[in-house]
Amino acid sequence: MDLDRPAGDAIHVRELVRNLAALGHVVDVLSEAGGADLEASERIRVWGSGGDDTYRLAIRALRIAHKARSDVVYERRLTPKIGFAVSMLSSIPLFVEVNGLPDEEKAIQQGQTGRPSLVRRWARQRILQRARSIVTVSEGISRTLRDVYHIGDSRLNVVPNGVDLERFRPMDQVAAREQLGLPASLKVLGFTGLLTPWQGVDILLQSLPLVRRQYEAILLVVGDGPDRQRLEALAASLGIQDHVRFVGAVPHSLVSTYIGSFDVAFCVRPPLLPGSPLKIREYIACGRPVVASAGTEYDFHILEEAGAGVLVKPSDLEEVAAATSSLLANDVLRRDMGRRGRVYAEQHCSWAVTAKRVAGICAV
């Protein structure tokens, strides 16, 4: 992994490492590239992987673990081959973090469905059984590990993603729009993230004409990815290309400004893959109301707990549009939801909270 990428997986690792160090732990990070700035902390050491050969990586990780006198090995991967090898050869306890299901993601991108092969499931199960505990970011992923890989509940721990409360904070909407060159008079709907089939951006595009029956609204799609061309073609086929702006990838430092320009933020995802999208916490930390998917695949119940958004059936475009329009119609409600979301994020969603939970799981 390149730790300098502005993608969710790299952000997760960087923030978790920083906050574990802030708790007093010494963290040695083995990565493909990036992360030099992490070493500003005397408790963080970043080691280049030197390639992707599994055998060489395992030997390098083993040497690092011995040199650092590591108490635990922590690998963030559904198939933690390196951590498994280090643990087997050193007897250092292995802890695993699972943030996604790569086989299912690949299948969806190829327009297919299905689970990993029997051989892969068997091998992965044997590797995962070595782990003393497994951290997942959502109950949906834990359920998959139980059902597909037969991991017992006693070794599964759900620790959702966090958010950088300093970077993602409420800002004046007028100022945000001025900075981005957006009209103050329009209603702005927004999405941030990687453009893949499971993100549900097509749902937003299809619901936009329904919202525009009442409001002069535009949709900002902030991010890039393999699904962008299909989504742009869909917008053109719906005749809404003039009301949708595919912004593309932006520096991570600018994402909060775009969120600050939104009237309503979205994470309406079909039930294809379980997870804990970073964007939900970034939206509420920025004080923006959210329309998101109802269901159990994601941890969007936090919006109900916080009183910071509305949950809808992603398959019902009329419901998505009605929820959006009801928020656009009520300035006070949007402000109240934004305020409640920020308070909830401060209390429950910081990376410090996430790191403290992970550290507790790894205590040996």
C-alpha positions as CSV (number, residue, x, y, z in Angstrom):
1,M,0.0,0.0,0.0
2,D,1.1,3.5,-0.8
3,L,0.4,5.4,2.4
4,D,0.4,8.8,0.6
5,R,-2.6,7.9,-1.6
6,P,-5.8,9.9,-0.8
7,A,-7.8,6.7,-0.7
8,G,-9.8,5.3,2.3
9,D,-7.5,2.4,3.0
10,A,-4.4,4.6,3.2
11,I,-6.2,7.2,5.3
12,H,-7.3,4.6,7.7
13,V,-3.8,3.2,8.2
14,R,-2.2,6.7,8.6
15,E,-4.8,7.8,11.1
16,L,-4.8,4.6,13.1
17,V,-1.0,4.6,13.3
18,R,-0.9,8.3,14.4
19,N,-3.4,7.8,17.1
20,L,-1.9,4.5,18.4
21,A,1.4,6.5,18.8
22,A,-0.4,9.3,20.5
23,L,-1.6,6.7,23.1
24,G,2.0,5.9,23.8
25,H,2.5,2.8,21.6
26,V,5.5,2.3,19.4
27,V,4.4,1.3,15.8
28,D,6.6,-0.1,13.1
29,V,4.9,0.2,9.7
30,L,5.8,-1.9,6.7
31,S,4.4,-0.3,3.5
32,E,5.0,-0.3,-0.2
33,A,5.6,3.5,-0.3
34,G,4.8,6.8,1.4
35,G,4.3,7.6,5.0
36,A,7.6,9.5,5.6
37,D,5.7,12.3,7.4
38,L,4.5,9.7,10.0
39,E,8.0,9.5,11.3
40,A,7.7,13.0,12.7
41,S,6.5,11.0,15.7
42,E,9.4,9.4,17.6
43,R,7.0,6.4,18.2
44,I,6.5,5.6,14.5
45,R,9.0,3.9,12.2
46,V,8.1,3.4,8.6
47,W,9.9,0.6,6.7
48,G,9.7,0.2,2.9
49,S,8.6,-3.2,1.7
50,G,11.2,-3.5,-1.0
51,G,8.8,-5.3,-3.4
52,D,5.8,-7.5,-3.4
53,D,7.3,-11.0,-3.2
54,T,5.5,-12.8,-0.3
55,Y,8.6,-14.7,0.8
56,R,10.9,-11.7,0.9
57,L,8.2,-9.6,2.6
58,A,7.7,-12.2,5.3
59,I,11.5,-12.4,6.0
60,R,11.7,-8.6,6.1
61,A,8.7,-8.3,8.4
62,L,10.2,-11.0,10.7
63,R,13.5,-9.2,10.9
64,I,11.7,-5.9,11.7
65,A,9.6,-7.6,14.4
66,H,12.7,-9.1,16.0
67,K,14.7,-5.9,15.9
68,A,11.8,-3.9,17.3
69,R,10.9,-6.6,19.9
70,S,7.3,-6.4,18.8
71,D,4.6,-7.5,21.1
72,V,2.0,-8.1,18.4
73,V,1.8,-8.4,14.6
74,Y,-1.1,-6.5,13.1
75,E,-2.0,-6.9,9.4
76,R,-4.8,-5.2,7.6
77,R,-5.8,-7.7,5.0
78,L,-8.4,-10.4,4.5
79,T,-5.6,-12.9,3.7
80,P,-2.8,-11.9,6.1
81,K,-0.1,-14.1,4.7
82,I,2.8,-11.9,6.0
83,G,1.5,-11.7,9.5
84,F,0.7,-15.4,9.5
85,A,4.2,-16.3,8.5
86,V,5.8,-13.9,11.1
87,S,3.5,-15.2,13.9
88,M,4.2,-18.9,13.0
89,L,8.0,-18.3,12.9
90,S,8.2,-16.1,16.0
91,S,5.2,-17.0,18.2
92,I,4.3,-13.2,18.2
93,P,0.5,-13.0,18.5
94,L,-1.3,-12.1,15.2
95,F,-4.1,-9.6,15.0
96,V,-6.0,-9.0,11.8
97,E,-8.1,-6.1,10.5
98,V,-10.6,-6.7,7.7
99,N,-12.0,-3.6,6.0
100,G,-13.4,-5.1,2.8
101,L,-14.0,-8.2,0.7
102,P,-11.7,-8.0,-2.3
103,D,-13.0,-11.0,-4.1
104,E,-16.5,-9.7,-4.0
105,E,-15.4,-6.2,-5.1
106,K,-13.5,-7.6,-8.1
107,A,-16.5,-9.7,-9.1
108,I,-18.8,-6.7,-8.9
109,Q,-16.5,-4.6,-11.0
110,Q,-16.5,-7.4,-13.6
111,G,-20.3,-7.5,-13.6
112,Q,-20.3,-10.9,-11.8
113,T,-21.5,-12.3,-8.5
114,G,-20.2,-15.1,-6.3
115,R,-17.9,-16.0,-3.5
116,P,-14.2,-17.0,-3.5
117,S,-13.4,-20.5,-4.7
118,L,-13.4,-23.5,-2.3
119,V,-9.6,-23.6,-2.3
120,R,-9.2,-19.9,-1.5
121,R,-11.8,-20.1,1.2
122,W,-10.1,-23.1,2.8
123,A,-6.6,-21.4,2.7
124,R,-8.0,-18.1,4.0
125,Q,-9.8,-19.9,6.8
126,R,-6.6,-21.7,7.9
127,I,-4.7,-18.4,7.9
128,L,-7.4,-16.5,9.8
129,Q,-7.6,-19.2,12.4
130,R,-4.1,-18.2,13.4
131,A,-5.3,-14.7,14.5
132,R,-5.9,-14.2,18.2
133,S,-8.5,-11.6,17.3
134,I,-9.9,-10.1,14.2
135,V,-11.1,-6.5,13.9
136,T,-13.7,-5.6,11.3
137,V,-15.2,-2.2,10.5
138,S,-18.8,-3.4,10.3
139,E,-21.1,-6.1,11.5
140,G,-21.7,-7.0,7.9
141,I,-18.1,-8.0,7.4
142,S,-18.1,-9.9,10.7
143,R,-21.1,-11.8,9.5
144,T,-19.3,-12.8,6.3
145,L,-16.3,-14.0,8.3
146,R,-18.7,-16.1,10.4
147,D,-20.7,-17.5,7.6
148,V,-18.0,-18.0,4.9
149,Y,-14.8,-18.6,7.0
150,H,-16.4,-20.0,10.1
151,I,-14.7,-17.6,12.5
152,G,-16.2,-17.7,16.0
153,D,-17.8,-14.7,17.5
154,S,-15.4,-14.7,20.4
155,R,-12.6,-13.6,18.0
156,L,-14.5,-11.0,16.1
157,N,-14.6,-7.3,17.1
158,V,-16.4,-4.6,15.2
159,V,-14.5,-1.3,15.3
160,P,-15.9,1.2,12.8
161,N,-13.8,3.8,10.9
162,G,-13.1,7.1,12.4
163,V,-12.7,10.7,11.2
164,D,-10.1,13.5,11.5
165,L,-12.1,16.0,13.5
166,E,-9.6,18.8,12.8
167,R,-9.6,18.4,9.0
168,F,-13.3,17.7,8.8
169,R,-15.2,20.4,10.6
170,P,-18.1,22.7,9.9
171,M,-17.3,25.7,7.7
172,D,-19.4,28.6,6.4
173,Q,-21.3,27.4,3.4
174,V,-21.1,30.7,1.5
175,A,-17.3,30.8,2.0
176,A,-17.0,27.2,0.8
177,R,-19.0,27.9,-2.3
178,E,-17.0,31.1,-3.0
179,Q,-13.8,29.2,-2.8
180,L,-15.1,26.6,-5.2
181,G,-16.8,29.0,-7.6
182,L,-20.3,27.6,-6.9
183,P,-23.4,29.8,-7.0
184,A,-24.9,30.6,-3.6
185,S,-28.5,30.4,-4.8
186,L,-28.5,26.7,-6.0
187,K,-29.3,23.7,-3.9
188,V,-26.2,21.6,-3.9
189,L,-26.4,17.8,-3.4
190,G,-23.1,16.0,-2.9
191,F,-21.2,12.8,-2.9
192,T,-17.5,12.1,-2.2
193,G,-15.6,9.0,-2.7
194,L,-14.2,6.4,-5.1
195,L,-16.5,5.8,-8.1
196,T,-17.3,2.1,-8.1
197,P,-20.6,0.2,-8.8
198,W,-21.3,-0.4,-5.1
199,Q,-21.2,3.3,-4.2
200,G,-24.7,4.0,-5.5
201,V,-24.0,7.1,-7.5
202,D,-26.3,5.8,-10.2
203,I,-29.1,6.0,-7.6
204,L,-28.4,9.7,-7.0
205,L,-28.3,10.4,-10.7
206,Q,-31.7,8.7,-11.3
207,S,-33.3,10.5,-8.3
208,L,-32.0,13.9,-9.3
209,P,-34.7,14.6,-12.0
210,L,-37.3,13.9,-9.3
211,V,-35.7,16.4,-6.9
212,R,-35.5,19.0,-9.6
213,R,-39.3,18.9,-10.1
214,Q,-39.3,21.1,-7.0
215,Y,-35.8,22.6,-6.6
216,E,-33.1,24.0,-8.9
217,A,-30.5,21.5,-7.6
218,I,-27.2,20.3,-8.8
219,L,-25.2,17.2,-7.9
220,L,-21.5,17.4,-7.2
221,V,-19.7,14.0,-7.6
222,V,-16.3,14.5,-5.9
223,G,-13.9,11.6,-6.7
224,D,-12.8,9.4,-9.5
225,G,-12.7,5.7,-10.2
226,P,-13.4,2.9,-12.7
227,D,-17.2,3.6,-12.8
228,R,-16.9,7.2,-13.9
229,Q,-17.3,6.7,-17.6
230,R,-20.5,4.7,-17.1
231,L,-21.9,7.3,-14.7
232,E,-21.2,10.2,-17.0
233,A,-23.0,8.2,-19.8
234,L,-25.9,7.6,-17.5
235,A,-26.2,11.3,-16.6
236,A,-26.2,12.1,-20.4
237,S,-28.9,9.5,-21.0
238,L,-31.1,11.0,-18.3
239,G,-30.6,14.5,-19.8
240,I,-29.1,15.9,-16.5
241,Q,-25.5,16.3,-17.7
242,D,-25.8,20.1,-17.2
243,H,-26.9,19.6,-13.6
244,V,-24.2,17.1,-12.6
245,R,-20.6,18.0,-12.0
246,F,-18.1,15.2,-12.0
247,V,-15.3,17.0,-10.2
248,G,-12.9,14.2,-10.2
249,A,-10.2,13.5,-7.6
250,V,-9.2,16.4,-5.4
251,P,-6.5,16.8,-2.8
252,H,-7.6,15.3,0.5
253,S,-7.3,18.8,2.1
254,L,-10.1,20.1,-0.2
255,V,-12.6,17.3,0.5
256,S,-14.0,19.1,3.6
257,T,-14.5,22.3,1.6
258,Y,-16.6,20.5,-1.0
259,I,-18.6,18.9,1.8
260,G,-19.0,22.3,3.3
261,S,-20.7,23.5,0.1
262,F,-23.3,20.8,0.2
263,D,-26.9,21.2,1.4
264,V,-27.4,17.5,1.6
265,A,-24.7,14.8,1.5
266,F,-25.3,11.2,0.2
267,C,-24.2,7.7,0.8
268,V,-27.1,5.8,-0.7
269,R,-25.5,2.4,-1.5
270,P,-27.1,-0.8,-2.8
271,P,-26.7,-3.8,-0.5
272,L,-23.8,-5.2,-2.5
273,L,-20.9,-5.1,-0.1
274,P,-20.8,-4.5,3.7
275,G,-18.6,-1.8,5.2
276,S,-18.1,1.3,7.2
277,P,-17.6,4.2,4.6
278,L,-15.4,7.0,5.8
279,K,-17.6,9.5,4.1
280,I,-20.5,9.1,6.5
281,R,-18.3,10.3,9.4
282,E,-16.7,13.0,7.3
283,Y,-20.1,14.3,6.4
284,I,-21.4,14.5,9.9
285,A,-18.1,15.9,11.2
286,C,-18.5,18.7,8.7
287,G,-22.0,19.4,10.0
288,R,-24.0,18.3,6.9
289,P,-27.2,16.3,7.0
290,V,-27.0,12.9,5.2
291,V,-29.3,10.7,3.2
292,A,-28.1,7.2,3.4
293,S,-29.2,3.5,2.9
294,A,-31.4,1.7,5.3
295,G,-30.5,-1.9,6.1
296,T,-27.9,-3.9,7.9
297,E,-25.0,-4.1,5.4
298,Y,-23.6,-0.8,6.7
299,D,-23.3,1.0,10.0
300,F,-25.5,3.9,9.0
301,H,-27.6,3.5,12.1
302,I,-25.3,6.1,13.6
303,L,-27.2,8.7,11.6
304,E,-30.4,7.7,13.5
305,E,-28.5,7.7,16.8
306,A,-27.1,11.1,16.1
307,G,-30.3,12.5,14.6
308,A,-28.1,13.6,11.7
309,G,-29.8,12.2,8.6
310,V,-32.5,10.1,6.9
311,L,-32.3,6.4,6.0
312,V,-34.0,5.3,2.8
313,K,-34.5,2.2,0.7
314,P,-31.8,2.5,-2.1
315,S,-34.1,0.7,-4.5
316,D,-36.9,3.3,-4.1
317,L,-36.0,6.4,-6.1
318,E,-39.2,8.1,-5.1
319,E,-38.2,7.7,-1.4
320,V,-34.7,8.9,-2.0
321,A,-36.0,12.0,-3.8
322,A,-38.7,12.6,-1.2
323,A,-36.2,12.5,1.7
324,T,-33.9,14.8,-0.2
325,S,-36.6,17.3,-1.0
326,S,-37.9,17.3,2.6
327,L,-34.4,18.3,3.8
328,L,-34.1,21.0,1.1
329,A,-37.4,22.4,2.2
330,N,-36.4,22.9,5.8
331,D,-33.3,25.1,6.5
332,V,-33.7,24.8,10.3
333,L,-33.9,21.0,10.2
334,R,-30.7,20.8,8.1
335,R,-28.9,23.1,10.5
336,D,-30.1,21.0,13.5
337,M,-29.1,17.8,11.9
338,G,-25.7,19.2,11.1
339,R,-25.1,20.4,14.6
340,R,-26.2,17.1,16.1
341,G,-24.0,15.2,13.7
342,R,-20.9,17.2,14.7
343,V,-21.6,16.6,18.4
344,Y,-22.0,12.9,17.8
345,A,-18.8,12.8,15.7
346,E,-16.8,14.5,18.5
347,Q,-18.1,12.1,21.1
348,H,-18.0,8.8,19.2
349,C,-16.2,9.0,15.8
350,S,-12.7,10.3,16.4
351,W,-9.7,8.2,15.3
352,A,-8.5,8.5,18.9
353,V,-11.6,6.5,19.9
354,T,-10.9,3.9,17.2
355,A,-7.3,3.6,18.2
356,K,-8.1,3.1,21.8
357,R,-10.5,0.3,21.0
358,V,-7.9,-1.4,18.7
359,A,-5.2,-1.1,21.4
360,G,-7.5,-2.7,23.9
361,I,-8.2,-5.6,21.6
362,C,-4.4,-6.1,21.0
363,A,-3.5,-5.9,24.7
364,V,-1.5,-9.0,25.5
